[in-house]
Amino acid sequence: MNPSAECGASSLEVDFDPDTCMGGLGTNEEIPIVNGSFLARYRMGPALVPGRPPLASEVNAAKGLRSSSASTHMKTSTTSTVLPCTPETFWAAFLDESYLSALYLAELEYRAFAVIEIGETSRKLRIVPKMSLPAPVARLIGESFAYEEHGTLDRARSEWTWRMVQPSNLDPKSKPRKDVVTMHGTVRVEVAGDGHCRRTDDFCIEAKMFGLGGLIESSVEKELRRARAKEYAFLTRWVEVGRTG
């Protein structure tokens, strides 16, 4: 017999005896329950509680699942392409303010873009991306989503390391909430022969939102990969017309 049918509760995967269902234990304490593959919580109260509380082993198992389910999500991804330029030409464009403005505003059509700082081996950008996201993620992130990208270049290794930083002047009411989504990654550039180079992007996306972490990660990854593909094509056109020496 299904205990939930007798007790008026949702489907509970615990070993309750429906014949002892007595309608309440006189407490409002919340306890975790395994409901299928989803971790649910319900409030103990009249007409919803079996005649005995869950066994300690049942509660501990549910708590373990809750802890695992609430852990930080992380997704890694890699993209790579061969470009018609030397590593030196690539880095010259990568740290060229005119190239960056053309890329983010004209090519990617981002909502807003600004160079905060730029030098020979570092840059800080403020970015308000234009993204096509599933409705649940779009509601969480919102159109006002903005972030800073801080990065540094190790010329000896020909490797760029960057990370996403929430703007220091972020409106506390704006979305997403601080640290709900974080990103970081590297860009490696290697000689590929015949005046070409290979660019390899590794990036990591972390979503700290219970229940939506995986959806956020996959959605943001899709947008990043799409942006990288456009950037690769744009840089190819940029260097082919000789805009970077």
C-alpha positions in Angstrom: 0.0 0.0 0.0 1.2 3.5 -0.8 1.8 5.5 2.5 1.2 8.7 0.7 -2.3 7.7 -0.3 -3.1 6.9 3.3 -1.5 10.0 4.8 -2.3 12.6 2.3 1.4 13.3 1.7 3.4 13.4 -1.5 5.1 10.2 -2.6 7.6 9.4 0.1 10.4 6.9 -0.5 10.6 5.9 3.2 9.5 2.8 5.0 6.3 4.1 6.7 3.5 1.7 7.8 0.3 3.2 6.4 -1.7 1.5 9.1 -0.1 3.6 11.8 -0.8 6.9 10.1 -2.3 9.0 12.9 -2.3 12.6 11.5 0.5 14.5 13.2 3.3 14.4 15.8 2.8 17.9 17.2 5.8 19.5 15.6 6.5 21.9 12.7 10.2 20.8 12.3 11.3 20.5 8.7 12.9 17.2 7.7 14.3 16.2 4.3 12.7 13.5 2.3 13.7 11.6 -0.9 11.0 12.0 -3.5 12.0 9.9 -6.5 15.3 11.4 -7.7 14.5 14.9 -6.4 15.3 16.0 -2.9 12.1 17.4 -1.3 11.4 19.0 2.0 8.0 18.9 3.7 6.7 20.4 7.0 5.4 17.9 9.5 1.9 18.8 10.5 -1.7 17.5 11.0 -3.0 15.0 8.4 0.4 14.8 6.6 2.6 12.8 9.0 2.9 9.1 9.4 2.6 7.6 12.9 6.4 7.6 13.3 9.2 9.8 12.2 11.7 8.5 9.6 14.4 6.2 10.9 17.8 7.8 11.6 19.2 6.0 8.6 16.5 7.4 6.3 17.1 11.0 7.5 20.9 10.6 7.2 20.5 9.3 3.6 18.3 12.2 2.6 20.6 14.7 4.2 23.5 13.2 2.3 21.6 13.5 -1.0 20.6 17.1 -0.1 24.3 18.0 0.6 25.4 16.4 -2.7 22.6 18.1 -4.7 23.3 21.5 -3.3 27.0 21.4 -4.1 28.6 23.8 -6.5 28.2 22.9 -10.2 31.1 23.2 -12.6 31.4 22.8 -16.3 34.5 22.9 -18.4 34.8 23.3 -22.1 37.5 23.7 -24.8 37.4 25.3 -28.2 40.3 25.5 -30.7 41.1 26.9 -34.1 44.0 27.7 -36.5 44.4 31.4 -37.3 46.2 33.0 -40.3 48.7 35.0 -38.2 51.7 34.6 -35.9 51.3 34.5 -32.1 52.8 38.0 -32.0 50.2 39.3 -34.4 47.4 37.6 -32.4 48.4 39.1 -29.1 48.8 42.6 -30.7 45.1 42.4 -31.8 44.0 40.8 -28.5 45.3 43.9 -26.6 44.2 46.4 -29.2 41.4 48.6 -28.0 40.0 49.3 -31.5 39.9 45.6 -32.2 38.1 44.9 -29.0 35.5 47.6 -29.6 34.8 46.3 -33.1 34.6 42.7 -31.8 32.2 43.2 -28.9 30.0 46.0 -30.3 29.9 45.5 -34.1 30.5 41.7 -34.4 29.0 40.3 -31.3 26.5 43.1 -30.9 26.8 43.1 -27.1 24.5 45.5 -25.2 27.5 47.5 -23.8 31.2 47.2 -23.7 34.0 49.3 -22.2 37.8 49.0 -21.7 38.5 49.8 -18.1 42.3 49.2 -18.3 44.6 47.9 -21.0 48.3 47.5 -21.2 51.0 45.3 -22.8 50.2 42.2 -20.7 46.8 42.9 -19.1 43.4 44.2 -19.6 40.1 44.8 -17.7 36.9 44.9 -19.7 33.3 45.7 -18.7 30.8 43.6 -20.7 27.0 43.5 -20.9 26.5 40.5 -23.2 23.6 39.8 -25.6 22.5 36.2 -25.0 19.7 33.9 -26.0 18.8 31.9 -22.9 16.1 29.5 -21.8 13.3 31.3 -20.0 14.2 30.1 -16.4 17.8 31.2 -16.9 16.9 34.5 -18.5 14.6 35.3 -15.6 17.4 34.6 -13.2 20.1 36.5 -15.1 18.0 39.3 -16.6 18.8 41.7 -19.4 20.9 43.8 -17.0 23.5 41.1 -16.5 27.0 42.7 -16.5 30.4 41.6 -15.5 34.1 42.5 -15.8 36.7 40.3 -17.4 40.2 40.7 -15.9 43.1 39.0 -17.6 46.9 38.8 -17.8 49.3 37.6 -20.4 52.3 35.4 -19.7 54.3 36.1 -22.9 56.9 33.5 -22.1 54.2 30.8 -22.1 52.0 32.6 -24.7 49.1 32.1 -22.4 46.3 34.4 -21.2 44.6 33.8 -17.9 41.2 35.5 -17.3 38.4 35.5 -14.8 35.0 37.0 -14.5 34.5 39.6 -11.8 31.3 41.2 -10.6 31.4 45.0 -11.3 32.3 46.9 -8.1 29.3 49.3 -8.7 26.8 46.5 -9.3 23.3 47.4 -8.2 22.3 45.0 -5.4 18.9 44.6 -7.1 20.3 43.7 -10.4 20.6 40.1 -11.6 22.3 37.7 -11.2 23.0 37.8 -7.5 26.7 38.0 -6.7 28.5 34.8 -7.4 25.5 32.9 -8.8 27.5 32.5 -12.0 31.3 32.7 -12.2 33.7 32.0 -15.1 37.4 31.7 -15.6 39.7 30.3 -18.2 42.8 30.4 -20.3 43.8 31.2 -23.9 46.9 29.5 -25.3 48.5 30.4 -28.6 51.1 28.1 -30.3 53.0 28.3 -33.6 51.3 26.2 -36.2 53.7 26.8 -39.1 53.5 28.8 -42.4 52.7 32.0 -40.5 49.8 30.5 -38.7 49.0 29.9 -35.0 46.6 27.7 -33.0 44.4 29.3 -30.4 43.0 27.0 -27.7 40.4 28.3 -25.2 39.7 26.4 -22.0 37.0 27.8 -19.8 35.1 26.8 -16.7 31.6 27.9 -15.7 30.4 27.5 -12.1 26.7 27.9 -11.2 25.8 28.2 -7.5 22.0 27.9 -7.8 20.3 24.8 -6.4 18.2 23.0 -9.0 19.2 25.2 -11.9 23.0 24.8 -11.9 23.2 22.4 -14.8 20.8 24.4 -16.9 22.7 27.6 -16.3 26.0 26.0 -17.1 24.9 24.5 -20.3 23.2 27.7 -21.4 26.1 29.9 -20.7 28.6 27.4 -22.3 26.5 27.4 -25.5 26.6 31.2 -25.6 30.4 31.3 -25.0 31.1 28.7 -27.7 28.9 30.7 -30.1 30.8 33.9 -29.2 34.2 32.2 -29.6 33.2 30.9 -33.1 32.3 34.4 -34.2 35.5 35.8 -32.6 37.7 33.4 -34.5 36.1 34.3 -37.8 36.3 38.0 -37.0 39.9 37.9 -36.1 40.7 36.1 -39.3 39.1 38.9 -41.3 40.8 41.5 -39.1 44.3 40.2 -39.8 43.7 39.4 -43.4 42.9 43.0 -44.2 46.1 44.1 -42.4 44.6 46.0 -39.5 47.1 44.5 -37.1 50.8 44.5 -38.0 
